[in-house]
């Protein structure tokens, strides 16, 4: 049986980058035309190992960068000014997009608004703790002060 290196995850066969034994016909007629696998040779196996090592390094670097960003955001205090009434209630609300924009302005970090976890938009003046997801399982609690716009 020939061996093949999977270029993508294939159900019931294996995950990307693994070397698997498959029949000639399956490799030639299904896997190769759909760009799911390539025949395994000495050169392609080395290339696959290098790609896997590079991917592992990239994941480790991303995790390190996420930890550093989380440490910075944990120390960050955002101040957002908004129009408010005399009882301390805002006209409108502070949304996840507003917080993401404030983080971008304060620290230069681009955070997707879907990564800002608010149970509901902030509608009162005061200090609020907002959880921001930075990477895979890495979160930061950002202190957000909402003040009355003058």
C-alpha positions as CSV (number, residue, x, y, z in Angstrom):
1,X,0.0,0.0,0.0
2,X,1.3,3.4,-0.8
3,X,1.7,6.1,1.8
4,X,0.3,9.6,1.5
5,X,0.8,12.8,3.4
6,X,-2.5,14.5,4.3
7,X,-2.7,18.2,3.3
8,X,-6.0,18.7,5.1
9,X,-8.0,16.9,7.8
10,X,-9.8,13.9,6.3
11,X,-12.6,12.2,8.2
12,X,-11.8,8.6,9.3
13,X,-8.3,8.9,7.9
14,X,-6.3,11.4,9.8
15,X,-5.4,15.0,10.5
16,X,-3.3,17.4,8.4
17,X,0.4,16.5,8.1
18,X,0.1,12.9,9.1
19,X,1.4,10.0,6.9
20,X,-1.2,7.3,6.3
21,X,-1.4,4.1,4.3
22,X,-4.0,4.2,1.6
23,X,-4.9,2.2,-1.5
24,X,-3.5,3.3,-4.8
25,X,-6.9,4.0,-6.3
26,X,-8.1,6.0,-3.3
27,X,-4.9,8.1,-3.4
28,X,-5.0,8.6,-7.2
29,X,-8.7,9.0,-7.8
30,X,-9.9,10.7,-4.6
31,X,-7.3,12.3,-2.4
32,X,-4.9,13.8,-5.0
33,X,-7.6,15.4,-7.3
34,X,-9.3,17.0,-4.3
35,X,-5.9,18.2,-3.0
36,X,-6.4,16.4,0.3
37,X,-3.1,14.4,0.1
38,X,0.1,14.0,-1.8
39,X,2.1,10.8,-2.3
40,X,4.7,10.3,0.4
41,X,8.3,10.5,-0.7
42,X,11.4,11.2,1.3
43,X,11.3,14.9,0.2
44,X,7.6,15.4,0.9
45,X,7.9,13.8,4.3
46,X,10.8,16.2,5.2
47,X,8.8,19.1,3.9
48,X,5.8,18.0,5.9
49,X,7.9,17.8,9.1
50,X,9.3,21.3,8.5
51,X,5.8,22.6,8.0
52,X,4.6,21.0,11.2
53,X,7.6,22.4,13.1
54,X,6.9,25.9,11.7
55,X,3.2,25.6,12.6
56,X,4.2,24.5,16.2
57,X,6.6,27.5,16.5
58,X,3.8,29.8,15.2
59,X,1.3,28.5,17.7
60,X,3.9,28.9,20.5
61,X,4.7,32.5,19.4
62,X,1.0,33.3,19.2
63,X,0.4,32.0,22.7
64,X,3.4,34.0,24.1
65,X,2.1,37.2,22.3
66,X,-1.4,36.6,23.7
67,X,0.0,36.2,27.3
68,X,2.0,39.5,26.9
69,X,-1.1,41.3,25.5
70,X,-3.2,39.9,28.4
71,X,-0.6,41.2,30.9
72,X,-0.8,44.7,29.3
73,X,-4.6,44.7,29.2
74,X,-4.9,43.6,32.8
75,X,-3.0,46.8,33.8
76,X,-5.1,49.0,31.4
77,X,-7.8,51.3,32.6
78,X,-10.0,52.6,29.8
79,X,-11.9,55.8,30.2
80,X,-14.9,56.2,28.0
81,X,-16.9,59.4,28.1
82,X,-20.6,59.3,27.2
83,X,-23.6,61.5,27.5
84,X,-25.6,60.8,30.7
85,X,-28.5,62.1,32.6
86,X,-28.5,63.4,36.2
87,X,-29.3,60.0,37.7
88,X,-26.1,58.5,36.2
89,X,-27.8,56.6,33.4
90,X,-26.4,56.9,30.0
91,X,-28.2,58.2,26.9
92,X,-27.6,55.1,24.9
93,X,-25.0,52.6,26.1
94,X,-21.3,51.5,25.9
95,X,-21.1,48.5,23.6
96,X,-18.5,45.9,22.9
97,X,-17.5,47.9,19.8
98,X,-16.9,51.0,21.9
99,X,-14.6,49.0,24.2
100,X,-12.7,47.4,21.3
101,X,-12.2,50.9,19.8
102,X,-11.0,52.2,23.2
103,X,-8.5,49.4,23.5
104,X,-7.2,50.1,20.0
105,X,-6.8,53.7,20.8
106,X,-5.2,53.2,24.2
107,X,-2.9,50.2,23.5
108,X,-2.9,49.8,19.8
109,X,-4.2,46.2,20.0
110,X,-6.9,45.2,17.5
111,X,-9.5,43.3,19.3
112,X,-12.6,42.0,17.5
113,X,-15.8,43.2,19.2
114,X,-17.0,39.5,19.4
115,X,-14.1,38.8,21.7
116,X,-15.3,41.5,24.2
117,X,-17.6,39.7,26.6
118,X,-20.3,41.9,28.0
119,X,-23.4,40.3,29.5
120,X,-25.3,43.4,28.4
121,X,-24.2,46.8,27.2
122,X,-23.1,49.2,29.9
123,X,-25.8,51.7,30.7
124,X,-24.6,53.5,33.9
125,X,-21.7,55.7,34.8
126,X,-19.1,54.1,37.0
127,X,-16.3,51.5,36.9
128,X,-17.0,48.1,35.2
129,X,-14.7,45.1,34.7
130,X,-14.9,43.8,31.2
131,X,-13.5,40.4,30.1
132,X,-11.7,40.4,26.8
133,X,-10.6,37.2,25.0
134,X,-7.2,37.6,23.4
135,X,-6.3,34.1,22.2
136,X,-7.0,30.5,22.7
137,X,-8.1,30.4,26.3
138,X,-6.2,33.6,27.2
139,X,-8.4,36.3,28.7
140,X,-7.8,39.7,30.3
141,X,-10.0,41.7,32.7
142,X,-10.0,45.3,31.6
143,X,-11.1,48.0,34.0
144,X,-13.4,50.3,32.2
145,X,-14.4,53.7,33.7
146,X,-17.5,55.3,32.1
147,X,-17.6,59.0,32.8
148,X,-20.1,61.7,31.9
149,X,-19.3,63.6,28.8
150,X,-18.9,67.3,29.5
